[in-house]
Amino acid sequence: MEQIILRSGPGLDTVRSKRAVARWWGSLTTRQAVGISSFVAVLTCLTGLGYQPLSWDEAVTALAADREPLRLASLLSRTDAPLGAYYAAIHLWTMLLAAVGLTPTEALLRLPTAVAAVAAVTVTAACAASWFGPRRGPRVAVIAGVLLATHPLFVFYAHDARPYTIAVLLTVVASGALISALSRPSPLRLAAYALAAVLAIYAHMFAGLVVAAHALVVVRHGVDRRRWLVTGAAVAAAVAPLAWIGSHQTGELGWIPKPTPAAVVSVLGKLAGGAEAVPLAALAVLVVATLRARRRPWPAGVRGTLLIGWAVLPPALLVLADFGYPVLVARYALVAVPAMAVAAAGAAVWLNNRAAAALLALTVASAVATTVYQQAQPFKYEDFRAATDAIEDSSRPGDAIVFLPSAMRVGYDQYSRSGFDDGRGPVDVALAPGDGPLIADLIGGVELAPDRVRRAVADHQRVFVVGDGPPQTMARHRAPQDRAKVAALRDGYVLAWARRFGVVTVSLFTRPGATLGAG
């Protein structure tokens, strides 16, 4: 008897532990679910904000934040108008920081989007709890919140001084307002939805893809069509100026490659979480198999329609539009990720079996590992901080510096210790006097005429080149000033050394006989 008791002790402890977990899981409240989700989001989205240097896009954000309102308006008249609301908000944020004596570091520039990401997770969990009812809602909420808070693409842009997570937050708020307005229509609820939808689109134009999904939900489930028609017209009228300006500034999308099957698969995989797409796909297969075996449809209704449309329509519309004009970029469909998280959580809770639990555990483990890995990288795409240090540590009085293309100047300017044309660092010979990045209405500033650029380069024995590719690719640039820089460097200069810092390459060209700096 004694031997049996000794052997069964650990087994009894295991059983008791499982029962305790089951009781906690069964008695989970909405407040607990939302709190756990928010806590995980704080850990993933608010830690390490200042570790990686600013990417080029973030450097443009910093540039816009430094501009006075009239100069910012001048810049937006030429480029990036769809991001004008975000730039204006960041300008106000940096003014607030300056008022309390703080310098806008990498972490502080990223803080608004990181806070928005935490808020997006919180609101997503709260919406999931409300949508799935008191019995299943809290469990769906905590799973959806954790899935979103650890989603690698979502966390990546939570650490990015760009408006993507702000747009995510506002689309979640708009979706919650939509459900509220559909269940109990009233002028106040409809106005709240319209306001959230308009703000989401002004945060980032591609949030309109979720609003398109909302329109389908209204068509299928809306009861007071006249009121909804007025609401939709109000939203369309409010965003029409932004849409008109954006349609005339499509050059900002010129870097996106033409669509290929591999690109489509890559983008859809990133939206599903990268490596986490495998267990989530297995979960979807399990749901379909269970539905067919039980001969019952997936839980429908307005919430089901919203989740399916919200998760599927944004990436599907991007893929379709990509064949007309390349726009297929994963971050443009980031607004669909909360719906994917809620749908996956709802499926797992609805199945309520070990296979679904195992797939969810594998999904979260893979997401956490991927997120930790990507945040541990020394930089995102380009390391302007290290590139600038390499230039200024090896530069000498009389050295010149040029940028290929000129927009690369923005990233260098963020980390330059000496500034331009002050005699301590390399001289920016192509920049027109008085038309630097903070003044001109072009990102990167206005440069001299091509013939003057070529003569200015030729006056120096040593020339640093900051480019978006290795020296062998310089000739691909088509802007007249860039062609002049390349022509000047081919006339009597030799490549002394070149170093890559992610996408950025720093090269030193010298005249024969000139002394070299440290490479």
N, C-alpha and C positions, 0 to 999 in steps of 0.2 A: 504493500500500500504506500509506504514511504517513497519508494522509487517512482511510482506513478505520479505522486504529487510533485516531486522534484522535476520530472519531465514536463508536467503540464503547466508549471508555473509560468515560464516565458510565454507559452501559448495563451494562457489566460490574460497575461499582460497585453499581448498583442490584440486579443479580442476586445479587452476593455478600451485600448487606445482607438481601435477602429470604431467602436460604439461611441466613444467620446467625440471623435471627428464627425461621425455621422449625425450625432445630436447637434453639434455646432453647425454643421452644414444645413441641417434641416431647420434650425432656428435662426439662421442668418437673417439679419434685418437689412433694410435698404440703407440705413445710415451706416451700418458696418461695411456693407458692400462698397458704397461710395467712398468711405474713408480709406479702405484698403486700396482701392484703385488710385485715389489721389496720392496716397503715400508712395506707392510704387512709381507713379508719374514724377513725383518730386525727386526720387532717387535717380531716375533715368534722364529726366529732362533738365534738372537744375544743377547737376554736378558736372564739373569739368568744363564749364562754359568758356573759360578763357584759355584753355590748353592749346587749341589749334589756332594758328594765325588766320587772319581774314582771307577768305577766298576773293577772287576778282569781283564776283557779284556783291559780296559783302563790302568790299572796298568802295564800290559804287554807292552802296547804301550810306557808308560813312561820308563819302563826298557830298551826297545830296543833303545829309544831315548838317553839314558844315555851311551850306549855302544860305544866304539870306532869302526871304520869301520871294522877292522879285527875281533874283537870279535863279532860284529853283523853278519858278514859273517859266522863265526863259529856256531853261534846259528841257522842261517837260513839253514845251512847244515843239521841240525837235525830236525828242526820244523819251521812252519810258513813261509816257503819260498814263498808261493803265496802272502804274505803281505810284501815281502822284499822291494818293491819299496816305499810303504807307510812308512815303518819304516825308510828307508833312508831319505825320505823327512822330516819326523818329526825330525830326528837327525839333519838335516841341519837347521830346524826351531828353535830348541833349541839352536843350536850354534849361530844363529842370535840373539836370545833373550839374551844369555849370553854376546854377544859382546856389547849390549847396556845396560848391567847391570840389566837385568830382570831375575827373577826366573820362571821356567815353572810351574806356578800354574795350577789348574784344568781348569780355564777359558782360559788360554793361550794355553794349550795343545789341547783344543777343538776348538780354534778359526779357524784353517784351515778348519775343516769340516763344521763349521758354515758358514764361508764365501763361501765355495763351495755350500752349500745349498741355500744361497741367490742367488748366480750366477746361480744355476740350475733353480730356479724359474724364474729369469730374462730371461734366454735363452729359457725356455719352453714357456713363454708368447710371446716372439719375434717370435719363430717358429710357434706357433699357429696363430698369426696375419698374418704371411706370407702364411701359408698353406690354410687359409680359405678366402683369398681375401680381398679387401678393404672394402666391405660392411659389411660382418659378422666378418672378422678377428679380429678387435679390441675388439669386445664384447666377442668372444670366448677366446681371449688372457687374458682379465682381469678375466673372470670366471675361466679359467684353472689355472692361476697364483695364485689366492686366494685359490682355492681348494688344490693346491699343498702346498702352504705356510702354510696352517692350518691342513694339513693331520697329524694325531697324530703319525703314525709310522715314517713319514719323519721328523717331528720336533724332535721326540725322538732321532733319529740318527744324526740330526744336532747338538745336544748337547752331542755327543759321540765322544771320541777321537779314532775313527776307520774309515776306508776308505769308508764307504758305500755311503755317500752323494757325495764324490768325484767321485765314480763310476757312480752315477746317473748323475752328471753334464757331465761327459765325454760321457755317452751314449746318452744324449740329443744332445750334440754337434755332435756326430757321426751320429745321425739320421738326423739332419739338413744338414750335409755334404752329406749324402746319397741322400736326395731329390735333393740337388743342383747338384750332379753328375749325377743323373738319368735324370734330365731335360736338362742339357747341359753338356754332357760328355767331359772331357778334361783331359790330364795327371795331371795337377795341382789339379783339383777337386778330381780326383780319389786318388791321393796321400794324399790329405787332409783328405779324408774319411778314408783311410787305417791307417793313423797316429792316428786319433781320436779313431778308433776301437781298435788299439793295446794298446794305453794308457789306455783306459777304462778297458780292460782285465787285464792289469798289475796293475791297481788300485784295482780290485777285480775280481777274476776268473769268478764269476757268471755273470759278465757283458757280458760274451760270450753268454748267453742266448738271449740277445737282438741282438747280432751280428748274431745269428742263424735266428732270425726273419728277419733281413736285407737280409740274403741270400735268403729267400723265396720271398721277395719283388723283388729282382733282377731277380730271375728265372721267375717271372710272368711279370715284367714290363721292365726289362733291354733290351736295343736294341743292344748294342755292346757287345755281350756275351764274345768275346775273351778278350777284355779289362777287363771286370769284372772278368773273370777267372784268369787273371794275378793278379788283385788286391786281390782277395780272397786267392790266393796261397801265396802272399806276407804277408798277415795278418796271415795266418796259419803258415808260416815259422817263423814269428817273435815271435809268442806266443808258438810255439812248446816246447822250453826249459822250459817255465813256466808250461805248461801242463804236461810235463814228470816229473818234480820235484814234482808237486802237486799230481800226481798219486802215488807217492811213500811216501807221507806224509798224508795218509788218517786217521791216528790215531787221528788227531785234531777234526775229526767229530764223534769220538766214543761216545760222550755224547748224540748225537741225538737219541731219542727213535724210535722204530720201528713204521711204519705208522699205523694209525688207522683212521676210518672215522671222528671221533671227531677232530683229529689233522688236517686233511685236511680242515675241515670246519673252524677251528680256524685260520689257516694260511690265507686262502682265505678271511676270514672276516677282519683280520688285514690289509691285502693289500687293501681292499676296504674301509678301514677307521674305522673298528670296528663298533660302533653304527651307523656310517654314511652309512654303507652298506645297511641299510634298505631303506632310501630315494633314494639312488642311484639305488637300485634294482627296486624300484617303477618307477624311471625315465626310466630305461631300458624297463620295461613292457609297459610304456606309449609310448615309441618310437616304439616298435614292434607293438602295437595296432594301432598306427597312420599309420605306413607303410602298414599294412594289409588293413586298411580302405581306404587308398588312392591308394592302389595297385601300389606302386612304391618302388623301392629298396632303401636301404641306400646309400647316396652319395658315389660313388666308386672311382676308380682311384688309383694312386700310394699312395696318402696320406691316403686314407681310408684303403688300404691294410696294410700300415705300422702301422697305429694306432691299427688296430685289431690284427695284428701279434705281435706287441710290447706289447700290454696289456695282451694278452692271452697266448702267447707261453712260456714266462719265468715261470709263475706259473704252467702251464700245464706240462712242461718238468720236473720241480722239483717234481711234484706229481708222474709222471711216473718213474723217476729215484729213487724215495724214496723206491719203492718196490724192487729195486735191492740192493741199499745201502742207508741207511737213510741220507737224505740231506735236508729234508723239514723244513726249517726255514724261517720265514716271511722276515727277513732282507736280505736273499739271493735273494729274488725276488723284493726287493725295487726298482730296476732299471725299473720295469714295471709301477710304480705308475705315472710318468709323462704322459704316454700314456693314462692311465685311466682317469686322470684329463682332458686332452685335449678332449678325446672322450666324456666324460660326458658334458663338456662345449659345444662342438659342437652339441651334441644332444639337449641340452636345447635351444640354439640359433636357431637351425633349427626348433624346435617345436614352439617356440615363443608364448607360452600361459601361462595362470596363473598357471596351474598345474605344469608345468616344473619350473616356477619361485619359486613356493612355496616349491617344493622338493629341489631345490638348496639352498634356504634360510635355510631350515631345516638341510640340509647337513652341511652347513658352521657353523650354530649355534651349532650343535652337535660336530663338529670337534673342534671348539674353546673351548667348555666346556671340552671335553676330554683332549685336549692339556694342558689347564690350570691346570686341576686336576693332570695329570701325572708329570708336571713340578713342582708342589707344593709338591710332595712327598719328604721326607727327603733323600732318596737314591733310586737307580735304582733296583739293585738285592741284593747287599750286602753293608753293611756300614763298610768298613775297618777303616774309620776314628774314629768312635765311638768304634769299637771293640779294636783298638789299644790303645785308651785312657783308656778303662776299664782295660786292662792288665797293662799298665804302672802306672796307678793310684793306683793299688792294689798290685803291685809286691814289693818284698823285696830282699835284697842282697842274693844271693845264689839260687834264684828261677830258674827253667828251663822252656823252652818253646819248643814245638814240633808242627809240622804242618801235618795235615792229609787231603789231600795228601800234598806232599812237595811243590807243586806249589802254595799253599795258602800263602807261605812265601812272594810271590811277593806283594800281597796286603798289608800285614803287614809292609813290608819294606818301602812302600811309605809314611806311616804315623808315623813310629817309631820316637819318639823324642830322644831316647837314642842311637839308633843303636844297632848292635849286639856285644856281647862279650866285652863290654867296662867297665863292672862292675857296671853300673848304672841301667840296665834293666835286664830282665830275659835272661839267657844264652841259645842260640840256640844250644842245645847239639848234635843234629843229623847232623848239617852242617859240611861237611869236611873242614878243614882249607885251606884257599886259593881257595876255589871253591864255592864262593857265587854267588848270582843271577847275578851280573854284570860281572862275570868272566867265569863261567862254560858255556858249550854249551847246557845246559838244562834249561828250564824255572823253576825257583825255586832253581837252584843250584844243586850241587852234594852232596849226603849225605854219611855218613860213612857206613861201612859194617854192616849188620843187627846185628851181635853179639856185635859189638862195640856200636851201637845205644842202644841196650837193657841195656848194662852195664852203659852207660852214663846217661840214664834216671834214673836208679836205684840209682845213687849216690846223688839224690836230694830229699829233703823232700816235696817240693811243685813243681808241674809241671802244667804249663798252656798248654792247647791244643787248637789250632785254627783249626777248622774243617769245612768241607762243609756240615755238618749235625749234629744232636744231638748226645750226647755220646752213645746212644743206637745203633747207626748205625756204630760205628767205625770198627766193625769186618768185614764190607763188603769190606774193602780195600784189594787189592791183592798184591801190591808191597812189596817185601821182607822187606824193611826198615819200611814200614807202619805197617806190621804185627809185627815187632819187637817192635815198639812203643806200640802197643795195648797189646802185651804180657807183657811188662814191667809194664804197668799201672794196669794190672790185678793182678800183684804180689805184694800185700801189700798196694795198694793205694785205697782210697775211693773218691767218687765224692763229693766235697764240695759245688760247685755251678756251674750252667751253665746259660749262657745268649745268646739269639739269637739276631743277628744284620742282619736281612734279611736272606740270604742264609748262612751266616757265623754264627757259634756257637763258643763261647769262654767258655771253661770249666776249672775249677781248680781242680786238683787231689792232695790229700795230704796223707801223712803217718798218721796213728792214733797218735794223740797227737801234731801234728804240728799246729801252730797258723794260723788262716785264715786271708786273706785280705778282703777288702770290696767287697761284691758281688753285 
